[in-house]
Amino acid sequence: MKAVVCTRYGPPEVLQLHEVAKPTPKHNEVLIRIHATVVTAGDCKVSLRGQPFFSRVVTGRFATGLRTPRTTIFGFELAGEIEAVGRDVTRYKKGDMIFGSTTLHLGAHAEYICLPEDGPIAIKPTNMTYEEAAAIVEGAGTALPCLRDLAKIQKGQHILIIGASGSTGTAAVQLAKYFGAEVTGVCSTVNLELVKSLGADQVIDYTQEDFTQNSQTYDVIFAIAGNSTFSRCRDSLKPGGIYLTDKPTLAVIPHILKLNRKRAILAYTGVRPASAKCKDLAFIRELIEAGKLKVVIDRCYPLEQIVEAYRYVEKGHKKGNVVISVAQNGEMP
């Protein structure tokens, strides 16, 4: 099978397309023919570049590989078709169309992968292509537990979403509206209409306006990818307000406990149990099939052009998601 292999940290050019052995499912595993995967900012920074070398909250290269990548096939999110099942598998059958993510061993930038049947996968939405299904996993899969479980967002609350045009941000805007919040998105000029189209009540162009200077306050501030610090956001929080970020850093730790009735919450959703992720995927599928959640795809590349995809994502200006179409017939049947 074809797979994108990386044996050293570096720029996108270190990624190489190789023929590798096709995996065989164990008794409790399913063999998935991958139709689509995605390239995320995390793939670029953590997997490809090996950054940060040392991490104050997670283990940095002690987790990903000290001198070279411990896992040579990257990729976390995927959508595809089950081609074979192990003899003990009862949850899925051959031909099932699924979406979800891999374990921490990655491996989605390939034509095939084996995953445990109780891994973080679920039947994909019927009204989405494989490309769309793969793309929704990261953003919605991050935003949902952040907003619902950590921030416990409530109807009528005011939420500020910083980084509202990215993969997590576009999902967060829609989910916050679904839960009944009043949403203000922060993005660049070029993305204002996109964020408005997703349901944001107000949109702030950060190139023209500093939200910390407009006297508005919020119940929740979701700083995606650490785009703004707790110290900078604190005066924009209402009493009892929550600063939420999905990029844990040492600077947030002193504020985890309540400080003047305001607090910061670290959201590290990737390490949640597979069972929790499966429940979230099922909930996300219901929203999609009901027409209450849609995905934003910026660009789609074939597997053979994955270097170009990584280059584009590293620029830091993508809208929503960048998708890799792995199978030639990646569209939903």
N, C-alpha and C positions, 0 to 999 in steps of 0.2 A: 504494500500500500504506500501511498505518498504521505509524507509528513514533513512539516517544517521543523528542522533540527537546529539547535543552538548549543554549541559546546564551549563558548566563552562569552563573557560580558563585553558589551560594546555597542556601536551604532547599529541601525537596522541591517546594514550590509552583512553582519555576521550570521544572519538567518539564511539557512540553505534548505532547499527542497530536495529531499532524499527518498529513496525507496527503502522502507524498513519492513520488518516482519509484521504481518497482520496478527493481531492478538486473538487468543482463543479464550472464550469465557469459562470461568471456574463454575463450580456447581451452583453458586448463589449469584452469578453475574449475568448481565445481558450484554450482547455484542451490538453496538450501535453503529450504523453507517451514518456518519456525520454529513448533513447537508449544508449546514451553515454554522459559523462561529463568529466571534467578534474580536476586535482589537480595542483594548481599553487603555486609559492612561496608566493604570496599574501594571498592565502587561509591559508597557514601555519602560516605566521607571523601575519597578521592582524586579520583574523577570529578566528583561533585556539588559538594563543598566546596572542591576544589583544595588540599587539605592533605596534607602540610605545604607551605608556600609554597616554602621551601628545604629540601632533604633532604640529610643528610650522607653518605648512601650511594648513593641514586639521585638523579635530577635534579629532583625536585619539579615545580614548574610549568614548568620548562624543557622537560619532557617532555609534560605534559598541556595546556599552553597558559598563557601568562603572565597575560593579563588575562581571557581567555574560554576555554572548553574548545576545544581543537584538534579533538577529535572530538565531534560534537554528538549522536550516537546512542550511548548507553552500552550496557553489557551485554557480558559475556565468555563465560559458559557458556550452552549451548543443547542442545536436542534437537529433531529434526525429520525431515522427509522430503525427499529429493532430488527436485526437480521437473524439473530440466533439467541437462544436462552440456555442457561445451565440447567441441569436436570432437577435442581431443587427450586427453581424459580416458579412462583405462583402468581405474582402480581402483574406480570406483563407477558405478552406472547409475541411471536414473530409477526411483523407487519405493523405493530403499534407505532404511532408517530408521537414522539416525545420532545420535550424541551426541558432545560434545566442547566445544571452546572456539574463540573467534575468534582472529585475530591481535591484535597490540597496537593495531590500529585500532578494536577493539571493534565495536559495531553489533548486538548480539543482542537489544536491546529493540525489536524490529520484527517485521513479518510475514515478511520475506524477507531473506536475506543471501547474498552470493557469497563463497566461500572457495576457496583453491587445493586441488586434490585431495590434495596432500601436506601439507595443513595439519593442525592438531591435532584431527582428528576420526576416528571409528571407527564400525563398525556397533554399534548399541546392544544392550544385553542383551535377550534375547527375553522374559524374565520381568519386565520393568519397563515402566511407563507412560512416556510422554514426560516427564511432570512428575518422576517419580522419577529418570529417566536424567539429566535436566538438573541435578537437585539433587546427584547423587553426584559430579559432575565436580570442583567446587572442593575439597570436603573431602578426598576420596580422592586426587585429583590432587595435592594439597599434602602430605598425610600420607605417602603411599607413598614418594616420593623422599626425604623427610626422614628417615624411619625406616630404610628399607632401604639407601639409598645414602649418606646423610651420617652418620647415627648407626651404621649397620651393626649394627642390633639383632640379638641372638643369643638362641637358646633358653635359658631359665633366667635371663636378665637381669631386673633390676628397673627398671621405668620409671615415672616420675611424669609424668602429663599434666595440665598446668595449663590450664584452659579446656576441660574434657572434654565439655561439653554443647553446644558450638557445631558448626558445619558441619565444620571440620577435626578438632575434638576427638572427635566421635562416630565419625568414620572412623578416627582414630588409635587409639582404644581397641580397635576390632575388628581392625585390621591388626596391632597389637602382639601381641594374643592369637594371631592367625594365625601369626605368626613365633615363637611359643612363649615370649613374655615374661610376667612377672608384672606386672600393671598396677594402678597406683593412680591414680584419677582425682580431680581437684580441681574442685569446682563448688559452686553454691549449694544451699541446702536443698531448694528446689523441684525440683531436677534429680537428686537422689541416686538415686531409683529408676530413672530413665531410664539413667543411666550404669551402674548395676548390671546392668540388663537387656541391655546391650551386651557384657557379659562382664568388666567390671572386677572384679578380685579384692578390691580395697578402694576405698572412696570417702571422701574427706575433704571435709567441709562447711567451706568457707573462712570462713563467717560465725561458726563455732563453734570452729574449731581452726586454728592456724598451723602449717603443715607443717614450717616451719624450726625449730620448737621441740620436735618430738616425738622427736628423736634417730634417726629413720630415715634411711637413706642409699640412694642409687639409682645405678645404672649410667648411666642417661640421664634427664635432666629436659627435657621438651619444653614450653617456655613459649610457648603459642600466642598470637599477637597481642601478644607482649611483655608478657604478664600478670604476669611477675615477672622481675626483673633477674638477671644472672649473679652480681653481688655478693651479692645476697640468697640465691641458691640454692647458692652455692659450698660451704658447710659441709654441705649435704645431699647432695653428690655423693660417691661412693666414690672412692678413689684411682684415677686413670685415667678417671674419669667424664666424661661429656659433657653440657654444657648446650646445648640446641638451641632456636633461636627462628626463626620465620618473619617476624619484624619487625625487619629490620636497623636498628641505631642506632649512633651513634658510641660509645656507652658500652660496646658489646660488643667493638669493634675491639681494644683493648689485650689482650683475653683470647683472641683467636683462636688464638694460639700457646699451647702447653702452659704452664700455670702451676701449679707444684706437682702435676704429673701430672694436672691437671684442665684442661679446655679448653672454649671456647665455639665453636659453629659457627653461621654465618649461613646461613639457608636462603632463597634467593630463587628459588623454583621457577618463577615465571612467565616467566623469560627463557631457560629451557631450549629447545633445538632442538625443532621440531615433531616430528621423528622420534622423539625420546625420549618426548614426550608421547603419541604414537600407541602406542608399545609399552606404556606405562603404562595407557592406556585399554583395550588388549586384555587386559592382565593383570587389570585391575579387572573387566572384563566376565566373564572366566572365574570369578573369585571370586563374583560376583553370581549367575551362572547355576548355580554349585555350592552356593548357599545359604550362603556363608561371609561375605558382606558385605551389609548392608542400609543403606538410607538413612533418615534422620530428617527429616521435613518438619514444620515448625511450622505454617505457614499457606500458603495458596495464594490468590492474587488474580488476577482477570482483568486484561488489559493496561490496560483503562480505569481501573483503580484503582491504578496504579503509584505515584502520589503517596502513597497510604495505605501501600503496601508499604515505601517508603523511610522514611516516618515511623516505622513500626514497627521496622525494622531499626536506625534511628538511636538508638532507646532502649537498645540494647545488651543485651537480655534474650532474644533469640530462642533457641529450642532447635533445633539442627540448621540447617535451611535454610528460606528464604522463597522460594516459587516464584511465577512469573508464568505463567499459562496464556494463551498467545498465540492459538492457533487454538481455535475453538469445539469442534472434535472432537479436543482434545488427548490424550484417552485412547488408549492403544495399541489398534489394531484387534484 
